[in-house]
Amino acid sequence: MKRDEIYRGLVRGAIDSGLSSIDERPSLWPDIQEKIKGEKKMKKKISTALVFALAAMLALTGAALATGLDVFGQVREKMADEISYERLGLLEETAATVGRTFRFAAPAAVDAQEPQNDRERLMLAQHDFTADLTIDQIYCDGRKLYYSFTFSSDDIGIEAGKGKPTGFETWDEHPGERFGESLHIALSRKTEEEAVRYLSSQESAYIVENYLFCADSVTLEDGTELQIIDSGYFALDDSHYMGYREYLLPDGYQAGDEVRFVITMMGTTSVFYQDETGVYANDIFQRECMVSVIASASVSQSLNTYSSVVKTGEYEALAELYISDVDISGCVKITGPEEWIKAWEPCDDEEEFERRWNGSDFVKDYKLIVNGEFECTGYMLGVFRRDETSYTLDLRYDLPEGEIDSLELIPIRRQSGETPEESIAVQCGEPQP
C-alpha cells in the first residue's frame, strides 16, 4: 500500500462530491468481493479514481520519454500490457493537439497571522502553492471526453526537521513501527528511501511531504459531475508527471458543440514524526486552497450510434453501441427479475453478497463479435445506472481494423456463461440519429 488510509480518508472527505465511493459504485462490489474471497483478508480500503491514479503513476518512475510521441503515445508506451493500449494508440493519431498551459495559484490567506507553531506554518505555506497544467491533446466524440496533460509544481517535495512538530493535537499512531513499513509518501521510491534514512539516523525527527495534483473529479461549467471512465499516469520526477483521463458526457452533444469543463488542483501536506516509540502521522488539507480552471473541447463528427433490442421469456435487453475513431463503446439496459437487480446492490455482509451474487443466473457481461467472425477485445466498465426493475452494463471494446458491417453482442451469464441464443444483433448501415 503506497498511501495510508488516513491520507485516503482525508482526500476523499474533501472531494466526496467529485470522487465516487464504493457505495455509489455498486458495479465495483462484485470484483471487490471476489478478490477478498480469493486472496488473504484485507482491510477495507476506500476505492476512488484518485487512489488508482496515484498508484498507476507511482508504479512508473522517471524513465526516458518515447521520442516523437505526444502524451497519449508516451503513456501508451508505459502501459504496454494494459487494456488501454490500442485505444491510446488511436488517440495519439486522432486527438487534436492543444498545448495550452493553465497556471494554478492558491489564494492568499485571509487575515493571516504570524504562525505560532509548525502546523500553522504549514497551513500558511499551502496558500503559496502553485502548479502548471498543460492540456496537450483533446478528443471528444460527443459521448466521451479524453484529454492528455502534463502537470508540474516546484512545491511538490519534502522537508525534514528534528524533534516533534508542534501544534498537532492528535496523531495517527503506529507504535513500534518504523517509517516505510505501513506509512509511505506519495513521491518516488528514491525520495522515500532518503526519508527513511534520515528518520533512522535521528532519535526524534520528522519529514513533511507537500503533494499537489489535479483531482480526477471533473465537472461541466454548470456543475454537472462527469463520470470518470479511465486514466493513466507516469512520473517524470517527483515534481512532474503526465497522463490522460477519459470521462462520460451527458446526452445531448452534437458535432461542433463546445464542451466546457472544470479541472481542479488540490494540495495536501503530510507530516510523519518518528521516535523510539514508533511513527506518528498527520495530514493538512484546506478546501479554500483548491483552485479550478475551465478548459474546452470541440465535439467531432465521428461518432456513429446503433441500437437493437432482444426479448426473451426471462428478460429484455436494449443495446446502444457507439463507434468512434478510437473504440466501440455502449451500454445494455437489462430489464429482468428482481434477484438480478439485487445482485448489483452494494452489501457489507459478505454472506449476503455471496447469496445474491451466486443465487441467480443473471447477465453480467457481453462478448462482441464483428462481421460475424472477429471477437473484439473488451470489458465491462461497470453498472453506473440501476433502478427497481433494470440495470445497465456499460461496455467498451477495441476498434477493429477495416469496415464494420455488423455487430453481435453475446451475453455472458453468471452461471451459464455465454448464451449465443440470446445474442443482440446490430446491422451497421446508416447510423441512427
C-alpha positions in Angstrom: 0.0 0.0 0.0 1.6 3.2 -1.2 -0.5 5.6 1.0 -2.0 5.2 4.4 -5.8 5.1 5.0 -5.6 8.4 6.9 -4.4 10.1 3.7 -7.0 8.5 1.5 -9.8 9.3 4.0 -8.7 13.0 4.2 -8.8 13.4 0.4 -12.0 11.5 0.0 -13.7 13.6 2.6 -12.6 16.8 0.9 -13.8 15.9 -2.6 -16.5 13.3 -1.9 -18.8 15.1 -4.3 -16.2 14.5 -7.1 -15.0 11.0 -6.5 -17.4 8.1 -6.1 -17.2 5.9 -3.1 -17.8 2.2 -3.2 -21.4 2.6 -2.1 -22.1 4.9 -5.1 -20.5 2.5 -7.5 -22.3 -0.8 -7.0 -20.6 -2.3 -10.0 -17.3 -2.4 -8.1 -18.7 -4.7 -5.4 -18.6 -8.0 -7.3 -14.9 -7.6 -8.2 -14.0 -6.4 -4.7 -15.9 -9.3 -3.0 -14.4 -11.9 -5.4 -10.9 -10.6 -4.7 -11.5 -10.7 -1.0 -12.6 -14.3 -1.2 -9.7 -15.3 -3.5 -6.9 -13.6 -1.5 -6.0 -13.1 2.1 -8.2 -10.9 4.2 -7.6 -7.2 3.7 -8.6 -4.1 5.5 -11.5 -2.3 3.8 -10.0 0.4 1.6 -11.7 3.4 0.0 -12.0 2.9 -3.7 -11.6 6.2 -5.6 -10.3 7.2 -9.0 -7.7 9.3 -7.3 -6.2 6.3 -5.4 -5.9 4.2 -8.6 -4.5 7.1 -10.5 -1.8 7.7 -7.8 -1.0 4.0 -7.7 -0.5 3.9 -11.5 1.6 7.0 -11.5 3.9 5.8 -8.7 4.5 2.5 -10.3 6.2 4.2 -13.2 9.1 6.5 -12.3 11.3 8.7 -14.3 12.1 6.6 -17.4 13.2 8.2 -20.6 10.4 9.5 -22.8 9.5 7.9 -26.1 10.9 10.1 -28.9 8.5 11.9 -31.2 5.3 11.0 -29.3 2.7 13.2 -27.8 1.4 12.4 -24.3 -1.2 9.8 -25.3 1.6 7.9 -27.2 4.1 8.3 -24.3 1.6 6.9 -21.8 0.8 4.1 -24.2 4.5 3.1 -24.3 4.4 2.9 -20.5 1.3 0.8 -20.4 2.1 -1.9 -23.0 0.2 -4.6 -21.1 -2.8 -2.5 -20.2 -6.3 -2.8 -21.7 -6.0 0.9 -22.8 -3.1 0.2 -25.2 -4.9 0.0 -28.5 -7.2 2.9 -27.7 -4.3 5.1 -26.7 -2.6 4.5 -30.0 -5.7 5.7 -31.9 -5.9 8.7 -29.6 -2.3 9.5 -30.3 -3.3 9.6 -34.0 -6.7 11.3 -33.8 -6.7 13.7 -30.9 -6.3 17.4 -31.6 -3.0 19.0 -30.3 -3.8 21.8 -27.9 -0.7 22.7 -25.9 -2.5 25.2 -23.6 -1.0 25.7 -20.2 -3.0 26.8 -17.1 -1.4 28.3 -14.1 -2.8 27.2 -10.7 -2.1 29.5 -7.7 -3.7 29.0 -4.3 -5.5 32.1 -3.0 -3.7 34.3 -0.4 -4.6 33.6 3.2 -7.3 35.9 4.6 -6.3 37.8 7.8 -3.1 35.8 8.0 -1.3 35.9 11.4 2.3 35.1 12.3 2.4 31.3 12.7 2.7 30.2 16.4 3.6 26.5 15.7 4.6 24.1 12.9 1.0 23.3 12.0 0.1 26.9 11.5 3.3 27.4 9.5 2.5 24.6 7.2 -1.1 25.7 6.7 0.0 29.2 5.8 2.5 27.7 3.3 -0.3 25.9 1.4 -1.6 29.4 0.3 1.6 29.8 -1.7 1.2 26.5 -3.6 1.4 26.9 -7.4 1.4 24.4 -10.3 1.2 24.3 -14.1 -1.2 22.1 -16.1 -0.7 21.8 -19.8 -3.5 20.2 -21.8 -1.6 18.5 -24.5 -4.3 16.7 -26.6 -8.1 16.5 -26.6 -10.5 14.2 -28.3 -14.3 14.5 -27.8 -16.9 12.4 -29.8 -20.0 13.8 -28.1 -20.3 10.9 -25.7 -16.9 10.8 -24.1 -14.2 13.3 -23.4 -10.5 12.5 -23.5 -7.5 14.7 -22.7 -3.8 14.2 -22.1 -1.8 16.5 -19.9 1.4 17.4 -18.2 1.4 18.5 -14.6 4.3 20.2 -12.7 4.9 22.0 -9.5 8.1 23.1 -7.7 6.1 23.0 -4.4 6.0 19.1 -4.6 8.7 17.7 -2.3 9.7 17.0 1.3 11.4 18.9 4.1 12.9 17.5 7.3 13.4 18.6 10.9 14.5 17.4 14.3 12.2 17.0 17.2 8.4 16.6 17.3 6.3 19.0 15.2 4.2 21.4 17.2 0.6 22.4 17.0 -0.9 18.9 16.3 -3.4 17.9 19.0 -3.9 14.3 17.7 -1.8 11.9 15.7 -2.4 8.7 13.7 -0.3 6.4 15.9 1.7 3.4 14.7 3.5 2.2 17.9 6.6 0.0 17.4 6.8 0.7 13.7 9.4 2.4 11.5 8.6 4.8 8.7 8.4 3.0 5.4 6.7 -0.1 6.8 3.0 0.8 6.7 3.3 4.6 6.2 4.7 5.9 2.9 5.0 9.1 1.0 3.4 9.6 -2.4 6.7 10.5 -4.1 9.3 8.3 -5.7 10.9 5.3 -4.1 14.3 7.1 -4.1 12.8 10.0 -2.2 11.2 7.7 0.3 14.4 5.8 0.8 16.1 9.2 1.6 13.4 10.0 4.1 13.8 6.5 5.7 17.5 7.0 6.1 17.1 10.5 7.6 14.5 9.4 10.2 16.5 6.3 11.1 19.6 8.5 11.7 17.7 10.6 14.3 16.4 9.9 17.8 13.4 12.2 17.2 12.7 13.8 13.8 10.0 14.4 11.2 9.5 14.8 7.5 6.9 16.9 5.7 5.6 16.0 2.3 3.8 18.5 0.1 1.9 16.9 -2.7 -0.1 18.7 -5.4 -2.2 17.1 -8.1 -5.2 17.6 -10.3 -8.3 15.9 -8.9 -9.8 13.2 -11.1 -13.1 14.8 -10.4 -14.2 17.0 -13.3 -17.4 18.9 -13.8 -19.1 20.8 -16.6 -19.2 24.5 -16.3 -22.8 24.2 -14.9 -21.6 21.9 -12.1 -22.7 18.6 -13.7 -20.3 15.9 -12.5 -18.7 13.8 -15.2 -18.2 10.0 -14.6 -14.5 9.1 -15.0 -14.0 6.1 -17.1 -10.3 5.6 -17.4 -7.0 7.3 -16.6 -3.3 6.6 -16.6 -0.2 8.4 -15.4 3.6 8.2 -15.1 6.1 10.3 -13.3 9.0 12.1 -14.9 10.3 13.0 -11.5 8.9 14.0 -8.1 7.7 17.3 -9.4 6.4 16.4 -12.9 4.1 13.8 -14.3 2.0 13.2 -17.4 -1.1 11.2 -18.1 -4.6 11.1 -19.6 -8.2 11.0 -18.5 -11.5 9.8 -20.0 -15.0 10.9 -19.0 -18.5 10.0 -19.9 -20.6 13.0 -21.0 -24.3 13.6 -20.5 -26.6 13.1 -23.6 -27.3 15.9 -26.0 -24.0 17.0 -27.5 -23.9 17.3 -31.3 -21.0 17.7 -33.7 -19.4 21.1 -33.5 -20.7 21.8 -29.9 -18.2 23.1 -27.3 -17.8 21.2 -24.1 -16.5 23.4 -21.3 -15.2 21.5 -18.2 -13.7 22.4 -14.9 -10.3 21.0 -13.7 -9.4 21.4 -10.0 -5.9 21.4 -8.4 -5.6 20.1 -4.8 -2.7 20.2 -2.4 -2.0 18.2 0.8 0.7 18.3 3.4 1.5 15.1 5.2 3.6 15.1 8.4 5.5 11.9 9.7 7.1 12.0 13.1 9.3 9.2 14.3 11.0 8.5 17.7 11.9 5.4 19.6 8.3 4.5 20.4 7.0 4.4 16.8 5.8 6.5 13.9 3.0 9.2 14.0 1.2 10.8 11.0 -0.9 13.8 10.4 -2.3 15.5 7.3 -3.3 19.0 6.4 -5.8 19.8 3.7 -7.6 23.1 3.2 -10.6 23.3 0.9 -10.0 27.0 0.4 -6.7 26.3 -1.2 -8.3 24.3 -4.1 -8.0 26.1 -7.4 -10.1 25.5 -10.6 -9.7 26.4 -14.3 -12.0 26.0 -17.2 -10.9 24.1 -20.3 -12.9 23.4 -23.5 -13.2 20.8 -26.2 -15.0 20.7 -29.6 -17.2 17.7 -30.4 -16.0 15.8 -33.5 -18.3 14.3 -36.2 -17.0 10.8 -35.9 -19.5 9.1 -33.6 -21.9 6.6 -35.1 -24.8 5.3 -33.0 -26.7 2.0 -33.4 -29.3 0.2 -31.2 -31.1 -3.0 -31.1 -33.3 -5.0 -28.6 -33.8 -8.6 -27.7 -36.7 -10.0 -25.7 -36.6 -13.5 -24.1 -39.0 -15.2 -21.8 -36.9 -14.1 -18.8 -35.6 -10.6 -19.6 -35.4 -7.7 -22.1 -32.1 -6.3 -23.3 -31.8 -2.9 -25.0 -28.4 -2.2 -26.5 -26.9 1.0 -27.7 -23.5 0.9 -29.4 -21.3 3.9 -30.4 -18.5 3.6 -33.0 -15.9 6.4 -32.7 -12.5 6.9 -34.1 -10.9 5.2 -31.1 -13.2 2.5 -29.8 -16.6 0.8 -29.7 -18.5 1.6 -26.6 -22.0 1.5 -25.4 -24.4 0.1 -22.9 -27.1 -2.6 -22.5 -30.1 -1.9 -20.3 -31.4 -5.2 -18.9 -34.9 -5.3 -17.5 -35.3 -8.6 -15.6 -36.1 -10.5 -12.4 -35.7 -8.7 -9.1 -32.9 -11.0 -8.0 -30.9 -9.9 -11.0 -31.2 -6.3 -9.9 -30.3 -7.1 -6.3 -27.1 -8.9 -7.4 -25.6 -5.4 -8.2 -26.6 -3.7 -5.0 -23.7 -2.8 -2.6 -23.6 -5.0 0.5 -21.4 -5.0 3.6 -22.4 -8.5 4.6 -20.2 -10.9 2.7 -22.5 -13.9 3.2 -25.5 -11.9 1.9 -23.4 -10.7 -1.0 -22.4 -14.3 -1.8 -26.1 -15.3 -1.8 -27.1 -12.5 -4.1 -24.1 -12.8 -6.5 -24.3 -16.6 -6.9 -28.0 -17.1 -6.3 -29.2 -16.3 -9.9 -28.1 -16.7 -13.5 -28.1 -13.0 -14.4 -26.3 -11.4 -17.4 -23.0 -10.0 -16.2 -21.2 -9.1 -19.4 -21.2 -9.2 -23.2 -18.8 -10.5 -25.8 -18.7 -8.5 -29.1 -18.4 -10.2 -32.5 -17.7 -8.0 -35.5 -18.8 -9.1 -39.0 -19.8 -12.5 -37.8 -16.2 -13.7 -37.1 -13.9 -11.3 -35.3 -14.1 -11.1 -31.5 -13.2 -7.7 -30.1 -11.1 -7.3 -27.0 -13.2 -5.5 -24.4 -14.6 -5.5 -20.9 -17.5 -4.3 -18.8 -16.8 -0.8 -17.4 -19.4 -1.1 -14.6 -23.0 -0.7 -13.7 -23.5 3.0 -13.2 -27.3 3.1 -13.6 -29.8 0.9 -11.7 -33.4 1.1 -10.6 -36.0 -1.2 -9.2 -36.6 -3.1 -12.5 -33.4 -2.7 -14.5 -29.6 -2.3 -14.5 -27.3 -1.0 -17.3 -24.0 -2.6 -18.2 -21.5 -0.1 -19.6 -19.2 -1.7 -22.2 -16.1 -0.9 -24.2 -14.2 -2.7 -26.9 -11.1 -2.1 -29.1 -11.9 -0.8 -32.5 -11.2 -3.4 -35.2 -9.5 -2.6 -38.5 -11.5 -2.3 -41.7 -15.2 -1.8 -42.4 -17.8 -2.8 -39.8 -20.9 -4.3 -41.3 -22.5 -6.0 -38.3 -22.1 -6.3 -34.6 -23.3 -9.1 -32.3 -23.4 -8.9 -28.5 -23.3 -12.4 -26.9 -24.5 -12.3 -23.3 -22.4 -13.9 -20.6 -24.4 -15.2 -17.7 -23.2 -15.6 -14.1 -23.7 -19.4 -14.1 -24.4 -20.5 -17.7 -21.6 -18.5 -19.3 -22.1 -17.5 -23.0 -25.6 -17.8 -24.3 -25.5 -17.2 -28.1 -29.2 -17.9 -28.5 -29.8 -14.6 -26.6 -27.4 -12.5 -28.7 -28.2 -9.0 -29.8 -27.6 -8.4 -33.5 -26.9 -4.9 -34.8 -26.6 -4.1 -38.5 -24.2 -1.2 -39.2 -25.6 0.5 -42.2 -26.7 4.1 -41.9 -26.1 5.3 -38.3 -29.1 6.2 -36.3 -29.7 9.8 -35.3 
